[in-house]
């Protein structure tokens, strides 16, 4: 009996030791290391947000000086290509020297996107001066023979000089245009300005005096 009781007590102690292992308290549970969370992905920007995001500022396009003159006109004019032509003037920062003006009553001028400029004319013109920054310019002189008194080649011949040099000699609007009321454009590129002044001169050669309808000065 004593042996049986002793065995039972011993077994109880063993079971007691096995069943009474240490239990973690609440603070100890809090200290237990947690599994590392996967890093969150950066939110994807919507189209609207992308539009708001600052970008590199684009440099503005360089402005080029452009002067278009509707010779003998007393009002500005916008041609079919959207180009603005200024009313004519004398003196000031640009303008004509000498000459008389006339407006023709022709219905239209074909073969150009600026038909109206060929209906106003400055004749007996001496020169045009433009005060512009130093640099190189493309210069165009527009003319068309619209005087009823001119009926053949040779009835009006003149020379166009720029910066004192004769660039276009024997200009004959009737001949060069191929007849009456036909546009003629004389273009010079690389005209150099070194003193702030662009001078265009007209020398009467044969027949009627020099007559022009428009001038363009465009910085290169």
Sine and cosine of phi, psi and omega as CSV:
sin_phi,cos_phi,sin_psi,cos_psi,sin_omega,cos_omega
0.00,0.00,-0.73,0.69,-0.01,-1.00
-0.87,0.49,-0.64,0.77,0.00,-1.00
-0.90,0.44,-0.67,0.74,0.00,-1.00
-0.89,0.46,-0.65,0.76,0.00,-1.00
-0.92,0.40,-0.62,0.78,-0.02,-1.00
-0.92,0.39,-0.62,0.78,0.02,-1.00
-0.90,0.43,-0.68,0.73,-0.02,-1.00
-0.89,0.46,-0.66,0.75,0.01,-1.00
-0.90,0.43,-0.68,0.73,-0.02,-1.00
-0.88,0.47,-0.69,0.72,-0.01,-1.00
-0.90,0.43,-0.59,0.81,0.03,-1.00
-0.90,0.45,-0.63,0.78,0.01,-1.00
-0.91,0.41,-0.64,0.77,0.00,-1.00
-0.89,0.45,-0.75,0.66,0.01,-1.00
-0.87,0.49,-0.57,0.82,0.00,-1.00
-0.91,0.42,-0.65,0.76,-0.01,-1.00
-0.93,0.38,-0.63,0.77,-0.01,-1.00
-0.93,0.37,-0.66,0.75,-0.08,-1.00
-0.99,0.15,-0.15,0.99,-0.09,-1.00
-0.93,-0.38,0.62,0.79,0.06,-1.00
-0.90,0.44,0.32,-0.95,-0.07,-1.00
-0.92,0.38,0.75,-0.67,0.03,-1.00
-0.98,-0.22,0.74,-0.67,-0.02,-1.00
-0.96,0.28,0.71,-0.71,0.06,-1.00
-0.99,0.17,0.12,-0.99,-0.01,-1.00
-0.87,0.50,-0.69,0.73,0.03,-1.00
-0.89,0.46,-0.60,0.80,-0.01,-1.00
-0.93,0.38,-0.59,0.81,0.05,-1.00
-0.89,0.46,-0.63,0.78,-0.03,-1.00
-0.90,0.43,-0.51,0.86,-0.03,-1.00
-0.98,0.18,-0.19,0.98,-0.06,-1.00
-0.91,0.41,0.72,-0.70,-0.02,-1.00
-0.90,0.43,0.66,-0.75,0.03,-1.00
-0.99,-0.16,0.32,-0.95,0.04,-1.00
-0.93,0.36,0.68,-0.73,0.01,-1.00
-0.91,0.41,0.72,-0.69,0.00,-1.00
-0.99,0.14,0.57,-0.82,0.05,-1.00
-0.92,0.39,0.67,-0.75,-0.01,-1.00
-0.88,0.48,0.65,-0.76,-0.01,-1.00
-0.97,0.25,0.57,-0.82,0.04,-1.00
-0.97,0.24,0.61,-0.79,0.06,-1.00
-0.89,0.45,0.66,-0.75,-0.01,-1.00
-0.89,0.46,0.66,-0.75,0.02,-1.00
-0.98,0.22,0.74,-0.67,-0.01,-1.00
-0.96,0.27,0.66,-0.75,0.07,-1.00
-0.98,0.21,0.17,-0.98,0.02,-1.00
-0.86,0.51,-0.65,0.76,-0.01,-1.00
-0.91,0.42,-0.65,0.76,0.00,-1.00
-0.92,0.39,-0.62,0.78,0.04,-1.00
-0.88,0.47,-0.60,0.80,0.00,-1.00
-0.91,0.42,-0.53,0.85,-0.02,-1.00
-0.98,0.17,-0.35,0.94,-0.07,-1.00
-0.89,0.46,0.71,-0.70,-0.03,-1.00
-0.92,0.39,0.66,-0.75,0.04,-1.00
-0.86,-0.51,0.01,-1.00,0.03,-1.00
-0.96,0.30,0.75,-0.66,-0.01,-1.00
-0.95,0.32,0.73,-0.68,0.02,-1.00
-0.99,0.10,0.68,-0.74,0.02,-1.00
-0.93,0.36,0.71,-0.71,0.01,-1.00
-0.92,0.40,0.53,-0.85,0.02,-1.00
-0.90,0.44,0.59,-0.81,-0.01,-1.00
-0.93,0.37,0.75,-0.66,0.01,-1.00
-0.98,0.18,0.72,-0.69,0.04,-1.00
-0.93,-0.36,0.66,-0.75,0.01,-1.00
-0.94,0.33,0.79,-0.61,0.06,-1.00
-0.72,-0.70,0.83,-0.56,0.08,-1.00
-0.81,-0.58,0.85,-0.53,0.08,-1.00
-0.87,-0.50,0.79,-0.61,-0.06,-1.00
-0.89,-0.45,0.81,-0.58,0.12,-0.99
-1.00,-0.01,1.00,-0.04,-0.13,-0.99
-0.84,0.54,0.72,-0.70,0.03,-1.00
0.97,0.26,-0.04,1.00,0.01,-1.00
-0.99,0.10,0.53,-0.85,0.04,-1.00
-0.96,-0.29,0.22,0.97,0.02,-1.00
-0.54,-0.84,0.54,-0.84,0.06,-1.00
-0.90,0.43,0.38,-0.93,-0.07,-1.00
-0.58,-0.81,0.70,-0.71,0.10,-1.00
-0.94,-0.33,0.85,-0.53,-0.09,-1.00
-0.99,0.14,-0.04,-1.00,-0.08,-1.00
-0.93,0.37,-0.34,0.94,0.03,-1.00
-1.00,-0.01,-0.01,1.00,0.00,-1.00
1.00,0.00,0.10,1.00,0.02,-1.00
-0.99,0.15,0.66,-0.75,0.00,-1.00
-1.00,-0.10,0.78,-0.63,0.07,-1.00
-0.94,-0.33,0.75,-0.66,-0.05,-1.00
-1.00,0.10,0.51,-0.86,0.12,-0.99
-0.88,0.47,0.51,-0.86,-0.05,-1.00
-0.94,0.34,0.36,-0.93,0.06,-1.00
-0.35,-0.94,0.19,-0.98,0.07,-1.00
-0.86,-0.51,0.62,-0.79,0.01,-1.00
0.94,0.34,-0.55,-0.84,-0.06,-1.00
0.86,0.52,-0.54,-0.84,-0.03,-1.00
-0.98,0.21,-0.27,0.96,0.12,-0.99
-0.37,-0.93,0.39,-0.92,0.05,-1.00
0.40,-0.91,0.03,-1.00,-0.07,-1.00
-1.00,0.04,0.39,-0.92,0.14,-0.99
-0.82,-0.58,0.91,-0.41,0.01,-1.00
0.98,0.20,0.18,-0.98,0.06,-1.00
0.97,-0.24,0.35,-0.94,0.06,-1.00
-0.90,-0.43,0.32,-0.95,-0.05,-1.00
-0.84,-0.55,0.48,-0.88,0.02,-1.00
-0.47,-0.88,0.51,-0.86,0.10,-1.00
-0.89,-0.45,0.81,-0.59,-0.03,-1.00
-1.00,0.09,0.36,-0.93,-0.02,-1.00
-0.95,-0.30,0.37,0.93,0.04,-1.00
-0.90,0.43,0.47,-0.88,-0.05,-1.00
-0.94,0.35,-0.71,0.70,-0.02,-1.00
-0.25,-0.97,0.24,-0.97,0.08,-1.00
-0.87,-0.50,0.86,-0.51,-0.03,-1.00
-1.00,0.07,0.32,-0.95,0.10,-0.99
0.99,0.16,0.39,0.92,0.01,-1.00
-0.47,-0.88,0.45,-0.89,0.08,-1.00
-1.00,-0.04,-0.01,1.00,0.04,-1.00
-0.78,-0.62,0.89,0.45,-0.11,-0.99
-0.89,0.46,-0.52,0.85,-0.11,-0.99
-0.93,0.37,-0.51,0.86,-0.06,-1.00
-0.90,0.43,-0.42,0.91,-0.03,-1.00
-0.99,0.14,-0.04,1.00,0.04,-1.00
-1.00,-0.09,-0.18,0.98,0.09,-1.00
-0.91,-0.41,0.66,-0.75,-0.16,-0.99
-0.64,-0.76,0.70,-0.71,0.18,-0.98
-0.95,-0.31,0.90,-0.43,-0.02,-1.00
-0.91,-0.41,0.24,-0.97,-0.16,-0.99
0.83,0.56,0.45,0.89,-0.03,-1.00
-0.95,0.32,0.64,-0.77,0.02,-1.00
-0.99,-0.11,-0.77,0.64,-0.05,-1.00
-0.25,-0.97,0.20,-0.98,0.20,-0.98
-0.76,-0.65,0.68,-0.74,0.05,-1.00
-0.86,-0.52,0.64,-0.77,0.04,-1.00
-0.78,-0.63,0.82,-0.57,0.12,-0.99
-1.00,0.07,0.94,-0.34,-0.10,-1.00
-0.68,-0.73,0.35,-0.94,0.07,-1.00
-0.89,0.46,0.48,-0.88,0.05,-1.00
-0.87,0.49,0.58,-0.82,-0.02,-1.00
0.45,-0.89,-0.25,-0.97,0.00,-1.00
-0.93,-0.37,0.57,-0.82,-0.10,-1.00
-0.70,-0.71,0.49,-0.87,0.22,-0.98
-0.99,-0.12,0.79,-0.62,-0.04,-1.00
-0.85,-0.53,0.77,-0.64,0.05,-1.00
-0.85,-0.53,0.73,-0.68,0.08,-1.00
-0.92,-0.39,0.83,-0.56,-0.04,-1.00
-0.97,-0.25,0.70,-0.72,0.08,-1.00
-0.46,-0.89,0.39,-0.92,0.07,-1.00
-0.44,-0.90,0.65,-0.76,-0.01,-1.00
-0.98,0.18,0.95,-0.32,-0.02,-1.00
-0.84,-0.54,0.09,1.00,0.03,-1.00
-0.99,0.12,0.85,-0.53,-0.04,-1.00
-0.85,0.53,-0.37,0.93,-0.01,-1.00
-0.96,0.27,-0.23,0.97,0.04,-1.00
-0.99,-0.14,0.88,-0.48,-0.07,-1.00
-0.80,-0.59,-0.01,1.00,-0.04,-1.00
-0.42,-0.91,0.30,-0.95,0.08,-1.00
-0.87,0.50,0.61,-0.80,0.01,-1.00
1.00,-0.06,-0.18,0.98,0.00,-1.00
-0.97,0.25,-0.34,0.94,0.08,-1.00
-0.54,-0.84,0.91,-0.42,0.01,-1.00
-0.70,-0.72,0.75,-0.66,0.00,-1.00
-0.52,-0.85,0.15,-0.99,-0.02,-1.00
-0.89,-0.46,0.63,-0.77,0.07,-1.00
-0.94,-0.33,0.84,-0.55,0.05,-1.00
-0.92,-0.39,0.57,-0.82,0.07,-1.00
-0.74,-0.67,0.79,-0.62,-0.06,-1.00
0.82,0.57,0.58,0.81,0.07,-1.00
1.00,0.09,-0.08,1.00,-0.03,-1.00
-0.96,-0.29,0.72,-0.69,0.05,-1.00
-0.96,0.29,0.96,-0.28,-0.03,-1.00
-1.00,-0.06,-0.53,0.84,0.01,-1.00
-0.76,-0.65,0.94,-0.34,0.00,-1.00
-0.97,-0.24,0.44,-0.90,0.04,-1.00
0.82,0.57,0.70,0.71,0.08,-1.00
-0.95,0.32,0.85,-0.53,-0.03,-1.00
-0.78,-0.63,1.00,-0.06,-0.10,-1.00
-0.81,0.58,-0.63,0.77,-0.01,-1.00
-0.91,0.42,-0.73,0.68,-0.01,-1.00
-0.95,0.33,-0.73,0.68,-0.07,-1.00
-0.91,0.41,-0.56,0.83,-0.02,-1.00
-1.00,0.09,-0.25,0.97,-0.02,-1.00
1.00,0.09,0.47,0.88,0.05,-1.00
0.69,-0.72,-0.21,-0.98,-0.07,-1.00
-0.98,0.20,0.65,-0.76,0.07,-1.00
0.85,0.53,0.63,0.78,0.05,-1.00
-0.93,-0.36,0.82,-0.57,-0.06,-1.00
-0.89,0.45,0.64,-0.77,0.08,-1.00
-0.76,-0.65,0.74,-0.67,0.02,-1.00
-0.82,-0.57,0.84,-0.54,0.07,-1.00
-0.97,-0.25,0.91,-0.42,-0.10,-1.00
-0.91,-0.41,0.74,-0.67,0.08,-1.00
-0.85,-0.53,0.76,-0.65,0.02,-1.00
-0.96,-0.29,0.44,-0.90,0.07,-1.00
0.94,0.35,0.48,0.88,0.04,-1.00
-0.96,0.29,0.89,-0.46,-0.12,-0.99
-1.00,0.03,0.71,-0.70,0.10,-0.99
-0.90,-0.45,0.86,-0.51,-0.04,-1.00
-0.88,-0.48,-0.18,0.98,-0.03,-1.00
-0.83,-0.55,0.29,0.96,0.03,-1.00
0.98,0.19,0.16,0.99,-0.02,-1.00
-0.73,-0.69,0.75,-0.66,0.11,-0.99
-0.94,-0.33,0.86,-0.51,-0.06,-1.00
-0.89,-0.45,0.81,-0.58,0.06,-1.00
-0.89,-0.45,0.85,-0.53,-0.06,-1.00
-0.88,-0.48,0.44,-0.90,-0.05,-1.00
-0.78,-0.63,0.84,-0.54,0.01,-1.00
-0.94,-0.34,0.82,-0.57,0.04,-1.00
-0.95,0.32,0.79,-0.61,-0.04,-1.00
-0.94,-0.33,-0.85,0.52,-0.08,-1.00
-0.62,-0.78,0.56,-0.83,0.10,-0.99
0.94,0.35,-0.70,-0.71,-0.01,-1.00
-0.94,0.33,0.33,-0.94,-0.08,-1.00
-0.94,0.33,0.20,-0.98,0.06,-1.00
-0.88,0.48,0.67,-0.74,0.01,-1.00
-0.61,-0.79,0.75,-0.66,-0.01,-1.00
-0.74,-0.68,0.32,-0.95,-0.06,-1.00
-0.89,-0.46,-0.44,0.90,-0.02,-1.00
-0.32,-0.95,0.42,-0.91,0.04,-1.00
-0.68,-0.73,0.67,-0.74,0.11,-0.99
-0.85,-0.52,0.72,-0.69,0.09,-1.00
-0.82,-0.58,0.90,-0.44,-0.11,-0.99
-0.78,-0.63,0.85,-0.53,0.02,-1.00
-0.91,0.41,0.65,-0.76,0.00,-1.00
-1.00,-0.05,0.00,0.00,0.00,0.00
